[in-house]
């Protein structure tokens, strides 16, 4: 008999002021990617987002719960989290 795998719990968080849902265990950088939103904007005005996915490149920096310059590829999402694109 095949084993039933339960669906992951969904979390609601805020991304640039909009409510979004992601599966539990999603990294904050993946929430930005899934929403099609840049993590930050470069000094030349170009959108930037996660590149390496392991905290080395710093392209995924964003404001997390009011704290700027957080590497979102290293932060798991949690209910009520506030993510903001960093200028």
N, CA, C and O atoms as a CHARMM CRD file, in Angstrom:
* protein
*
  348
    1    1 UNK  N      0.84600  -1.16600   0.00000 PROA 1      0.00000
    2    1 UNK  CA     0.00000   0.00000   0.00000 PROA 1      0.00000
    3    1 UNK  C      0.90600   1.24800   0.00000 PROA 1      0.00000
    4    1 UNK  O      1.79500   1.35600   0.84400 PROA 1      0.00000
    5    2 UNK  N      0.69200   2.18600  -0.93100 PROA 2      0.00000
    6    2 UNK  CA     1.51700   3.39700  -0.96200 PROA 2      0.00000
    7    2 UNK  C      1.26200   4.27500   0.26300 PROA 2      0.00000
    8    2 UNK  O      0.14100   4.41200   0.75200 PROA 2      0.00000
    9    3 UNK  N      2.33100   4.84200   0.71400 PROA 3      0.00000
   10    3 UNK  CA     2.25800   5.73000   1.87300 PROA 3      0.00000
   11    3 UNK  C      1.85700   7.12700   1.42400 PROA 3      0.00000
   12    3 UNK  O      2.37300   7.63000   0.42600 PROA 3      0.00000
   13    4 UNK  N      0.95200   7.75000   2.14500 PROA 4      0.00000
   14    4 UNK  CA     0.51600   9.10000   1.81000 PROA 4      0.00000
   15    4 UNK  C      1.47300  10.10700   2.44100 PROA 4      0.00000
   16    4 UNK  O      1.75400  10.04800   3.63800 PROA 4      0.00000
   17    5 UNK  N      1.96300  11.01800   1.63200 PROA 5      0.00000
   18    5 UNK  CA     2.87800  12.04700   2.11700 PROA 5      0.00000
   19    5 UNK  C      2.07600  13.31900   2.35300 PROA 5      0.00000
   20    5 UNK  O      1.46400  13.84400   1.42300 PROA 5      0.00000
   21    6 UNK  N      2.07200  13.81900   3.57900 PROA 6      0.00000
   22    6 UNK  CA     1.27600  15.01200   3.85500 PROA 6      0.00000
   23    6 UNK  C      1.86600  16.25100   3.17400 PROA 6      0.00000
   24    6 UNK  O      3.08300  16.38800   3.04900 PROA 6      0.00000
   25    7 UNK  N      0.99300  17.13200   2.74700 PROA 7      0.00000
   26    7 UNK  CA     1.43000  18.39200   2.14400 PROA 7      0.00000
   27    7 UNK  C      2.05300  19.26200   3.22600 PROA 7      0.00000
   28    7 UNK  O      1.61200  19.23300   4.37500 PROA 7      0.00000
   29    8 UNK  N      3.07900  20.03700   2.86900 PROA 8      0.00000
   30    8 UNK  CA     3.69700  20.90500   3.88200 PROA 8      0.00000
   31    8 UNK  C      2.71600  21.98400   4.34300 PROA 8      0.00000
   32    8 UNK  O      1.86600  22.44200   3.57900 PROA 8      0.00000
   33    9 UNK  N      2.85200  22.36800   5.58200 PROA 9      0.00000
   34    9 UNK  CA     2.03500  23.43400   6.14400 PROA 9      0.00000
   35    9 UNK  C      2.35800  24.72800   5.39800 PROA 9      0.00000
   36    9 UNK  O      3.50500  24.93400   5.00000 PROA 9      0.00000
   37   10 UNK  N      1.37500  25.59600   5.20400 PROA 10     0.00000
   38   10 UNK  CA     1.57100  26.86500   4.50800 PROA 10     0.00000
   39   10 UNK  C      1.72800  27.97900   5.54000 PROA 10     0.00000
   40   10 UNK  O      1.03200  28.00900   6.55500 PROA 10     0.00000
   41   11 UNK  N      2.65000  28.88600   5.26300 PROA 11     0.00000
   42   11 UNK  CA     2.90800  30.03600   6.12400 PROA 11     0.00000
   43   11 UNK  C      2.50600  31.31100   5.39600 PROA 11     0.00000
   44   11 UNK  O      2.71600  31.43000   4.18800 PROA 11     0.00000
   45   12 UNK  N      1.93600  32.25500   6.11600 PROA 12     0.00000
   46   12 UNK  CA     1.61500  33.56100   5.53800 PROA 12     0.00000
   47   12 UNK  C      2.65000  34.54900   6.02800 PROA 12     0.00000
   48   12 UNK  O      2.91900  34.63800   7.22500 PROA 12     0.00000
   49   13 UNK  N      3.23500  35.30000   5.08800 PROA 13     0.00000
   50   13 UNK  CA     4.19600  36.33600   5.43400 PROA 13     0.00000
   51   13 UNK  C      3.92900  37.54500   4.55600 PROA 13     0.00000
   52   13 UNK  O      3.05200  37.51200   3.69300 PROA 13     0.00000
   53   14 UNK  N      4.68200  38.61000   4.77600 PROA 14     0.00000
   54   14 UNK  CA     4.49400  39.86700   4.06000 PROA 14     0.00000
   55   14 UNK  C      5.72400  40.16500   3.22300 PROA 14     0.00000
   56   14 UNK  O      6.84400  40.16000   3.73300 PROA 14     0.00000
   57   15 UNK  N      5.51600  40.42500   1.93100 PROA 15     0.00000
   58   15 UNK  CA     6.60500  40.74900   1.03700 PROA 15     0.00000
   59   15 UNK  C      6.27800  42.09700   0.37600 PROA 15     0.00000
   60   15 UNK  O      5.33600  42.20000  -0.41000 PROA 15     0.00000
   61   16 UNK  N      7.05900  43.11200   0.70200 PROA 16     0.00000
   62   16 UNK  CA     6.81400  44.47700   0.22500 PROA 16     0.00000
   63   16 UNK  C      5.37400  44.91800   0.47800 PROA 16     0.00000
   64   16 UNK  O      4.75100  45.56900  -0.36100 PROA 16     0.00000
   65   17 UNK  N      4.86400  44.55000   1.64600 PROA 17     0.00000
   66   17 UNK  CA     3.53200  44.96800   2.06300 PROA 17     0.00000
   67   17 UNK  C      2.39200  44.08400   1.59100 PROA 17     0.00000
   68   17 UNK  O      1.25100  44.28800   2.00500 PROA 17     0.00000
   69   18 UNK  N      2.66700  43.10800   0.73700 PROA 18     0.00000
   70   18 UNK  CA     1.62300  42.20400   0.24600 PROA 18     0.00000
   71   18 UNK  C      1.71900  40.85800   0.97000 PROA 18     0.00000
   72   18 UNK  O      2.81400  40.35400   1.22100 PROA 18     0.00000
   73   19 UNK  N      0.58800  40.29900   1.29200 PROA 19     0.00000
   74   19 UNK  CA     0.51800  39.00200   1.95400 PROA 19     0.00000
   75   19 UNK  C      0.76600  37.89900   0.91700 PROA 19     0.00000
   76   19 UNK  O      0.15300  37.89300  -0.15000 PROA 19     0.00000
   77   20 UNK  N      1.67300  36.96500   1.24200 PROA 20     0.00000
   78   20 UNK  CA     1.90000  35.80000   0.38000 PROA 20     0.00000
   79   20 UNK  C      1.95000  34.54800   1.24800 PROA 20     0.00000
   80   20 UNK  O      2.20500  34.61700   2.45000 PROA 20     0.00000
   81   21 UNK  N      1.70500  33.40800   0.62000 PROA 21     0.00000
   82   21 UNK  CA     1.81000  32.12400   1.30900 PROA 21     0.00000
   83   21 UNK  C      2.92300  31.30800   0.68400 PROA 21     0.00000
   84   21 UNK  O      3.08100  31.28200  -0.53700 PROA 21     0.00000
   85   22 UNK  N      3.68900  30.64600   1.52800 PROA 22     0.00000
   86   22 UNK  CA     4.75700  29.75800   1.07400 PROA 22     0.00000
   87   22 UNK  C      4.70500  28.48200   1.90400 PROA 22     0.00000
   88   22 UNK  O      4.20700  28.50300   3.02900 PROA 22     0.00000
   89   23 UNK  N      5.20800  27.37400   1.37300 PROA 23     0.00000
   90   23 UNK  CA     5.27700  26.15400   2.17200 PROA 23     0.00000
   91   23 UNK  C      6.27600  26.30200   3.31900 PROA 23     0.00000
   92   23 UNK  O      7.30400  26.96300   3.17100 PROA 23     0.00000
   93   24 UNK  N      5.97700  25.69900   4.43800 PROA 24     0.00000
   94   24 UNK  CA     6.90800  25.68800   5.55900 PROA 24     0.00000
   95   24 UNK  C      8.24300  25.11600   5.08400 PROA 24     0.00000
   96   24 UNK  O      8.26600  24.13100   4.34500 PROA 24     0.00000
   97   25 UNK  N      9.34600  25.72200   5.49900 PROA 25     0.00000
   98   25 UNK  CA    10.66600  25.28100   5.09500 PROA 25     0.00000
   99   25 UNK  C     11.23900  26.08100   3.93700 PROA 25     0.00000
  100   25 UNK  O     12.39300  25.87800   3.56000 PROA 25     0.00000
  101   26 UNK  N     10.45200  26.98800   3.36800 PROA 26     0.00000
  102   26 UNK  CA    10.91300  27.82700   2.27000 PROA 26     0.00000
  103   26 UNK  C     11.90300  28.86200   2.78500 PROA 26     0.00000
  104   26 UNK  O     11.67900  29.47300   3.83000 PROA 26     0.00000
  105   27 UNK  N     12.98300  29.05800   2.06200 PROA 27     0.00000
  106   27 UNK  CA    13.93300  30.11300   2.41700 PROA 27     0.00000
  107   27 UNK  C     13.36700  31.45000   1.95200 PROA 27     0.00000
  108   27 UNK  O     12.60800  31.50800   0.98400 PROA 27     0.00000
  109   28 UNK  N     13.74000  32.52400   2.64500 PROA 28     0.00000
  110   28 UNK  CA    13.22300  33.84900   2.30500 PROA 28     0.00000
  111   28 UNK  C     13.57600  34.22500   0.86600 PROA 28     0.00000
  112   28 UNK  O     12.76200  34.84600   0.18300 PROA 28     0.00000
  113   29 UNK  N     14.76500  33.86500   0.39200 PROA 29     0.00000
  114   29 UNK  CA    15.14300  34.17000  -0.99700 PROA 29     0.00000
  115   29 UNK  C     14.19800  33.48600  -1.98500 PROA 29     0.00000
  116   29 UNK  O     13.87400  34.06000  -3.02400 PROA 29     0.00000
  117   30 UNK  N     13.75500  32.27200  -1.67500 PROA 30     0.00000
  118   30 UNK  CA    12.82400  31.55300  -2.54900 PROA 30     0.00000
  119   30 UNK  C     11.45500  32.22400  -2.56000 PROA 30     0.00000
  120   30 UNK  O     10.75200  32.17300  -3.56900 PROA 30     0.00000
  121   31 UNK  N     11.07000  32.85100  -1.45400 PROA 31     0.00000
  122   31 UNK  CA     9.80100  33.58900  -1.42100 PROA 31     0.00000
  123   31 UNK  C      9.86900  34.76900  -2.39100 PROA 31     0.00000
  124   31 UNK  O      8.91300  35.03200  -3.12100 PROA 31     0.00000
  125   32 UNK  N     11.00500  35.48100  -2.39700 PROA 32     0.00000
  126   32 UNK  CA    11.19000  36.57200  -3.35800 PROA 32     0.00000
  127   32 UNK  C     11.10900  36.03100  -4.78700 PROA 32     0.00000
  128   32 UNK  O     10.40600  36.59000  -5.62800 PROA 32     0.00000
  129   33 UNK  N     11.83000  34.94300  -5.05500 PROA 33     0.00000
  130   33 UNK  CA    11.84600  34.37100  -6.40100 PROA 33     0.00000
  131   33 UNK  C     10.45900  33.91900  -6.83200 PROA 33     0.00000
  132   33 UNK  O     10.05000  34.18500  -7.96200 PROA 33     0.00000
  133   34 UNK  N      9.73100  33.24100  -5.95400 PROA 34     0.00000
  134   34 UNK  CA     8.39400  32.74800  -6.28800 PROA 34     0.00000
  135   34 UNK  C      7.43200  33.89500  -6.58200 PROA 34     0.00000
  136   34 UNK  O      6.53500  33.76400  -7.41500 PROA 34     0.00000
  137   35 UNK  N      7.62600  35.02100  -5.89200 PROA 35     0.00000
  138   35 UNK  CA     6.76100  36.17800  -6.10500 PROA 35     0.00000
  139   35 UNK  C      7.20600  37.02200  -7.29300 PROA 35     0.00000
  140   35 UNK  O      6.50300  37.94800  -7.69700 PROA 35     0.00000
  141   36 UNK  N      8.38200  36.70400  -7.85800 PROA 36     0.00000
  142   36 UNK  CA     8.89300  37.47500  -8.98600 PROA 36     0.00000
  143   36 UNK  C      9.34000  38.86500  -8.58500 PROA 36     0.00000
  144   36 UNK  O      9.23500  39.81000  -9.36700 PROA 36     0.00000
  145   37 UNK  N      9.84400  38.98800  -7.35500 PROA 37     0.00000
  146   37 UNK  CA    10.24500  40.27800  -6.80500 PROA 37     0.00000
  147   37 UNK  C     11.74400  40.25300  -6.51100 PROA 37     0.00000
  148   37 UNK  O     12.26800  39.25600  -6.01500 PROA 37     0.00000
  149   38 UNK  N     12.42600  41.34900  -6.81900 PROA 38     0.00000
  150   38 UNK  CA    13.85900  41.45400  -6.54200 PROA 38     0.00000
  151   38 UNK  C     14.10800  41.59300  -5.04300 PROA 38     0.00000
  152   38 UNK  O     13.32400  42.22100  -4.33200 PROA 38     0.00000
  153   39 UNK  N     15.19500  41.00800  -4.57200 PROA 39     0.00000
  154   39 UNK  CA    15.59500  41.15800  -3.17100 PROA 39     0.00000
  155   39 UNK  C     16.13000  42.56200  -2.90500 PROA 39     0.00000
  156   39 UNK  O     15.89500  43.14400  -1.84700 PROA 39     0.00000
  157   40 UNK  N     16.85200  43.08900  -3.88700 PROA 40     0.00000
  158   40 UNK  CA    17.43200  44.41600  -3.72000 PROA 40     0.00000
  159   40 UNK  C     17.58400  45.06600  -5.08300 PROA 40     0.00000
  160   40 UNK  O     17.37800  44.43300  -6.11800 PROA 40     0.00000
  161   41 UNK  N     17.94700  46.33100  -5.06600 PROA 41     0.00000
  162   41 UNK  CA    18.20200  47.08400  -6.29100 PROA 41     0.00000
  163   41 UNK  C     19.65100  47.55100  -6.22700 PROA 41     0.00000
  164   41 UNK  O     20.08400  48.10500  -5.21600 PROA 41     0.00000
  165   42 UNK  N     20.40400  47.32500  -7.30700 PROA 42     0.00000
  166   42 UNK  CA    21.82200  47.70900  -7.31500 PROA 42     0.00000
  167   42 UNK  C     21.96200  49.22500  -7.36500 PROA 42     0.00000
  168   42 UNK  O     20.97900  49.93800  -7.56900 PROA 42     0.00000
  169   43 UNK  N     23.18800  49.71600  -7.17700 PROA 43     0.00000
  170   43 UNK  CA    23.43100  51.15900  -7.21500 PROA 43     0.00000
  171   43 UNK  C     23.13400  51.74400  -8.59100 PROA 43     0.00000
  172   43 UNK  O     22.91300  52.94800  -8.71800 PROA 43     0.00000
  173   44 UNK  N     23.12700  50.90100  -9.62100 PROA 44     0.00000
  174   44 UNK  CA    22.79900  51.38200 -10.96800 PROA 44     0.00000
  175   44 UNK  C     21.31100  51.20000 -11.29200 PROA 44     0.00000
  176   44 UNK  O     20.87500  51.47900 -12.40900 PROA 44     0.00000
  177   45 UNK  N     20.52900  50.72600 -10.29400 PROA 45     0.00000
  178   45 UNK  CA    19.08800  50.59500 -10.46800 PROA 45     0.00000
  179   45 UNK  C     18.60600  49.25900 -11.00400 PROA 45     0.00000
  180   45 UNK  O     17.42600  49.11300 -11.32300 PROA 45     0.00000
  181   46 UNK  N     19.50000  48.27600 -11.10900 PROA 46     0.00000
  182   46 UNK  CA    19.11200  46.96200 -11.62500 PROA 46     0.00000
  183   46 UNK  C     18.60800  46.05700 -10.50900 PROA 46     0.00000
  184   46 UNK  O     19.17200  46.04800  -9.41500 PROA 46     0.00000
  185   47 UNK  N     17.53900  45.28900 -10.78100 PROA 47     0.00000
  186   47 UNK  CA    17.05100  44.34500  -9.76700 PROA 47     0.00000
  187   47 UNK  C     18.05400  43.20800  -9.57700 PROA 47     0.00000
  188   47 UNK  O     18.62800  42.71000 -10.54600 PROA 47     0.00000
  189   48 UNK  N     18.26100  42.80500  -8.33600 PROA 48     0.00000
  190   48 UNK  CA    19.17900  41.71200  -8.00600 PROA 48     0.00000
  191   48 UNK  C     18.41900  40.70600  -7.14300 PROA 48     0.00000
  192   48 UNK  O     17.48900  41.06500  -6.42100 PROA 48     0.00000
  193   49 UNK  N     18.82700  39.44900  -7.23000 PROA 49     0.00000
  194   49 UNK  CA    18.18000  38.41000  -6.44100 PROA 49     0.00000
  195   49 UNK  C     19.18600  37.30500  -6.13300 PROA 49     0.00000
  196   49 UNK  O     20.36100  37.41500  -6.48200 PROA 49     0.00000
  197   50 UNK  N     18.73300  36.26400  -5.49300 PROA 50     0.00000
  198   50 UNK  CA    19.62400  35.17200  -5.07800 PROA 50     0.00000
  199   50 UNK  C     20.38400  34.60400  -6.27100 PROA 50     0.00000
  200   50 UNK  O     19.81100  34.36600  -7.33400 PROA 50     0.00000
  201   51 UNK  N     21.66400  34.39600  -6.08200 PROA 51     0.00000
  202   51 UNK  CA    22.50900  33.85200  -7.13900 PROA 51     0.00000
  203   51 UNK  C     23.14300  32.54000  -6.68700 PROA 51     0.00000
  204   51 UNK  O     22.94200  31.50200  -7.31700 PROA 51     0.00000
  205   52 UNK  N     23.91000  32.58600  -5.59700 PROA 52     0.00000
  206   52 UNK  CA    24.63500  31.38100  -5.17800 PROA 52     0.00000
  207   52 UNK  C     23.78800  30.46100  -4.30200 PROA 52     0.00000
  208   52 UNK  O     23.96500  29.24300  -4.33300 PROA 52     0.00000
  209   53 UNK  N     22.87100  31.03100  -3.52100 PROA 53     0.00000
  210   53 UNK  CA    22.02000  30.21800  -2.65900 PROA 53     0.00000
  211   53 UNK  C     22.70200  29.65900  -1.43300 PROA 53     0.00000
  212   53 UNK  O     22.13700  28.80900  -0.74400 PROA 53     0.00000
  213   54 UNK  N     23.94300  30.13500  -1.13800 PROA 54     0.00000
  214   54 UNK  CA    24.63500  29.63200   0.04900 PROA 54     0.00000
  215   54 UNK  C     25.32700  30.72800   0.84400 PROA 54     0.00000
  216   54 UNK  O     26.20700  30.43600   1.65500 PROA 54     0.00000
  217   55 UNK  N     24.94500  31.99700   0.62700 PROA 55     0.00000
  218   55 UNK  CA    25.43000  33.08700   1.46200 PROA 55     0.00000
  219   55 UNK  C     26.76200  33.68600   1.09000 PROA 55     0.00000
  220   55 UNK  O     27.30900  34.47900   1.85600 PROA 55     0.00000
  221   56 UNK  N     27.30600  33.33000  -0.06600 PROA 56     0.00000
  222   56 UNK  CA    28.62100  33.83800  -0.45200 PROA 56     0.00000
  223   56 UNK  C     28.53500  35.11800  -1.28100 PROA 56     0.00000
  224   56 UNK  O     29.34600  36.02600  -1.10000 PROA 56     0.00000
  225   57 UNK  N     27.56500  35.19600  -2.18300 PROA 57     0.00000
  226   57 UNK  CA    27.54500  36.30100  -3.15800 PROA 57     0.00000
  227   57 UNK  C     26.89400  37.58800  -2.63100 PROA 57     0.00000
  228   57 UNK  O     27.16300  38.66500  -3.16400 PROA 57     0.00000
  229   58 UNK  N     26.06000  37.50400  -1.61600 PROA 58     0.00000
  230   58 UNK  CA    25.38400  38.65100  -1.01100 PROA 58     0.00000
  231   58 UNK  C     24.38200  39.32900  -1.95100 PROA 58     0.00000
  232   58 UNK  O     23.91700  40.42700  -1.64600 PROA 58     0.00000
  233   59 UNK  N     24.03900  38.71400  -3.07500 PROA 59     0.00000
  234   59 UNK  CA    23.06400  39.29800  -3.99900 PROA 59     0.00000
  235   59 UNK  C     21.64600  39.22300  -3.44600 PROA 59     0.00000
  236   59 UNK  O     20.77500  39.96500  -3.90100 PROA 59     0.00000
  237   60 UNK  N     21.39700  38.36100  -2.49300 PROA 60     0.00000
  238   60 UNK  CA    20.04600  38.16500  -1.95500 PROA 60     0.00000
  239   60 UNK  C     19.74100  39.04700  -0.74300 PROA 60     0.00000
  240   60 UNK  O     18.75500  38.82400  -0.04100 PROA 60     0.00000
  241   61 UNK  N     20.58800  40.04600  -0.50100 PROA 61     0.00000
  242   61 UNK  CA    20.36200  40.90200   0.67100 PROA 61     0.00000
  243   61 UNK  C     19.02100  41.62200   0.57200 PROA 61     0.00000
  244   61 UNK  O     18.64100  42.12600  -0.48500 PROA 61     0.00000
  245   62 UNK  N     18.32100  41.65500   1.69100 PROA 62     0.00000
  246   62 UNK  CA    17.03800  42.34700   1.77000 PROA 62     0.00000
  247   62 UNK  C     16.80400  42.74100   3.23000 PROA 62     0.00000
  248   62 UNK  O     17.57100  42.37700   4.12200 PROA 62     0.00000
  249   63 UNK  N     15.74300  43.48100   3.44300 PROA 63     0.00000
  250   63 UNK  CA    15.36200  43.85000   4.80100 PROA 63     0.00000
  251   63 UNK  C     14.40000  42.78700   5.32500 PROA 63     0.00000
  252   63 UNK  O     13.36100  42.52800   4.71800 PROA 63     0.00000
  253   64 UNK  N     14.75000  42.17600   6.45000 PROA 64     0.00000
  254   64 UNK  CA    13.94000  41.12200   7.06500 PROA 64     0.00000
  255   64 UNK  C     13.51900  41.58400   8.45000 PROA 64     0.00000
  256   64 UNK  O     14.35800  41.82600   9.31700 PROA 64     0.00000
  257   65 UNK  N     12.22700  41.70300   8.64800 PROA 65     0.00000
  258   65 UNK  CA    11.68100  42.16800   9.93200 PROA 65     0.00000
  259   65 UNK  C     12.35300  43.46400  10.39100 PROA 65     0.00000
  260   65 UNK  O     12.66900  43.62700  11.56900 PROA 65     0.00000
  261   66 UNK  N     12.56400  44.37900   9.44600 PROA 66     0.00000
  262   66 UNK  CA    13.12100  45.69300   9.76200 PROA 66     0.00000
  263   66 UNK  C     14.63400  45.76100   9.82400 PROA 66     0.00000
  264   66 UNK  O     15.19100  46.84400  10.00400 PROA 66     0.00000
  265   67 UNK  N     15.31300  44.63300   9.67900 PROA 67     0.00000
  266   67 UNK  CA    16.78100  44.59500   9.74500 PROA 67     0.00000
  267   67 UNK  C     17.33400  44.53000   8.32200 PROA 67     0.00000
  268   67 UNK  O     17.10800  43.53800   7.62900 PROA 67     0.00000
  269   68 UNK  N     18.05900  45.56700   7.86600 PROA 68     0.00000
  270   68 UNK  CA    18.57800  45.56700   6.49900 PROA 68     0.00000
  271   68 UNK  C     19.80000  44.65600   6.32600 PROA 68     0.00000
  272   68 UNK  O     20.41900  44.22100   7.29700 PROA 68     0.00000
  273   69 UNK  N     20.11800  44.39000   5.07800 PROA 69     0.00000
  274   69 UNK  CA    21.32500  43.63700   4.67800 PROA 69     0.00000
  275   69 UNK  C     21.35400  42.20000   5.18500 PROA 69     0.00000
  276   69 UNK  O     22.42600  41.66300   5.46500 PROA 69     0.00000
  277   70 UNK  N     20.19900  41.58100   5.30400 PROA 70     0.00000
  278   70 UNK  CA    20.14900  40.16300   5.70600 PROA 70     0.00000
  279   70 UNK  C     20.25200  39.29000   4.46400 PROA 70     0.00000
  280   70 UNK  O     19.61400  39.58000   3.45100 PROA 70     0.00000
  281   71 UNK  N     21.03800  38.24000   4.52600 PROA 71     0.00000
  282   71 UNK  CA    21.16200  37.29900   3.40800 PROA 71     0.00000
  283   71 UNK  C     19.96600  36.35100   3.44900 PROA 71     0.00000
  284   71 UNK  O     19.90900  35.43700   4.27200 PROA 71     0.00000
  285   72 UNK  N     19.02100  36.58100   2.55400 PROA 72     0.00000
  286   72 UNK  CA    17.75600  35.85700   2.59700 PROA 72     0.00000
  287   72 UNK  C     17.89000  34.37700   2.23900 PROA 72     0.00000
  288   72 UNK  O     16.99900  33.58700   2.55200 PROA 72     0.00000
  289   73 UNK  N     18.98300  33.99100   1.59000 PROA 73     0.00000
  290   73 UNK  CA    19.15700  32.56500   1.26800 PROA 73     0.00000
  291   73 UNK  C     19.52400  31.76100   2.50900 PROA 73     0.00000
  292   73 UNK  O     19.55500  30.53100   2.46300 PROA 73     0.00000
  293   74 UNK  N     19.79900  32.43500   3.60600 PROA 74     0.00000
  294   74 UNK  CA    20.18200  31.76800   4.85200 PROA 74     0.00000
  295   74 UNK  C     19.08400  31.81700   5.91700 PROA 74     0.00000
  296   74 UNK  O     19.28300  31.35500   7.04000 PROA 74     0.00000
  297   75 UNK  N     17.91200  32.38400   5.55800 PROA 75     0.00000
  298   75 UNK  CA    16.85000  32.60700   6.54100 PROA 75     0.00000
  299   75 UNK  C     15.58100  31.86300   6.13300 PROA 75     0.00000
  300   75 UNK  O     14.99000  32.18300   5.10200 PROA 75     0.00000
  301   76 UNK  N     15.15100  30.87400   6.92400 PROA 76     0.00000
  302   76 UNK  CA    13.88600  30.20100   6.61800 PROA 76     0.00000
  303   76 UNK  C     12.70600  31.11800   6.93300 PROA 76     0.00000
  304   76 UNK  O     12.74100  31.89000   7.89100 PROA 76     0.00000
  305   77 UNK  N     11.66900  31.01900   6.11600 PROA 77     0.00000
  306   77 UNK  CA    10.46300  31.81800   6.34400 PROA 77     0.00000
  307   77 UNK  C      9.75700  31.35400   7.60500 PROA 77     0.00000
  308   77 UNK  O      9.82600  30.18400   7.97900 PROA 77     0.00000
  309   78 UNK  N      9.08600  32.27600   8.24300 PROA 78     0.00000
  310   78 UNK  CA     8.23600  31.95200   9.38900 PROA 78     0.00000
  311   78 UNK  C      6.97000  32.79400   9.28800 PROA 78     0.00000
  312   78 UNK  O      6.96800  33.84900   8.65300 PROA 78     0.00000
  313   79 UNK  N      5.92300  32.33800   9.89800 PROA 79     0.00000
  314   79 UNK  CA     4.64300  33.03400   9.83000 PROA 79     0.00000
  315   79 UNK  C      4.78100  34.47300  10.33100 PROA 79     0.00000
  316   79 UNK  O      5.37900  34.72200  11.37700 PROA 79     0.00000
  317   80 UNK  N      4.22300  35.40900   9.57500 PROA 80     0.00000
  318   80 UNK  CA     4.23100  36.81100   9.97000 PROA 80     0.00000
  319   80 UNK  C      5.50000  37.57000   9.61500 PROA 80     0.00000
  320   80 UNK  O      5.57000  38.77700   9.84500 PROA 80     0.00000
  321   81 UNK  N      6.50300  36.89700   9.06200 PROA 81     0.00000
  322   81 UNK  CA     7.75300  37.54600   8.67600 PROA 81     0.00000
  323   81 UNK  C      7.47000  38.67800   7.69800 PROA 81     0.00000
  324   81 UNK  O      6.55400  38.59900   6.88000 PROA 81     0.00000
  325   82 UNK  N      8.28400  39.74200   7.80000 PROA 82     0.00000
  326   82 UNK  CA     8.15900  40.86900   6.87200 PROA 82     0.00000
  327   82 UNK  C      9.43900  40.98600   6.06700 PROA 82     0.00000
  328   82 UNK  O     10.52200  41.20300   6.61100 PROA 82     0.00000
  329   83 UNK  N      9.29200  40.83900   4.76400 PROA 83     0.00000
  330   83 UNK  CA    10.40700  40.94000   3.82200 PROA 83     0.00000
  331   83 UNK  C     10.22200  42.18600   2.97400 PROA 83     0.00000
  332   83 UNK  O      9.11500  42.47000   2.51900 PROA 83     0.00000
  333   84 UNK  N     11.29000  42.92300   2.75900 PROA 84     0.00000
  334   84 UNK  CA    11.21200  44.11700   1.93000 PROA 84     0.00000
  335   84 UNK  C     12.42100  44.17900   1.00900 PROA 84     0.00000
  336   84 UNK  O     13.55000  43.91800   1.42300 PROA 84     0.00000
  337   85 UNK  N     12.16000  44.53200  -0.26100 PROA 85     0.00000
  338   85 UNK  CA    13.24300  44.76400  -1.20300 PROA 85     0.00000
  339   85 UNK  C     14.09900  45.88600  -0.65700 PROA 85     0.00000
  340   85 UNK  O     13.58900  46.90900  -0.20200 PROA 85     0.00000
  341   86 UNK  N     15.39900  45.68700  -0.70700 PROA 86     0.00000
  342   86 UNK  CA    16.31900  46.67500  -0.17700 PROA 86     0.00000
  343   86 UNK  C     16.77600  47.62100  -1.28200 PROA 86     0.00000
  344   86 UNK  O     17.27500  47.16900  -2.31300 PROA 86     0.00000
  345   87 UNK  N     16.61200  48.91900  -1.08300 PROA 87     0.00000
  346   87 UNK  CA    17.04200  49.87000  -2.11100 PROA 87     0.00000
  347   87 UNK  C     18.55900  49.95900  -2.19900 PROA 87     0.00000
  348   87 UNK  O     19.08700  50.71500  -3.01500 PROA 87     0.00000
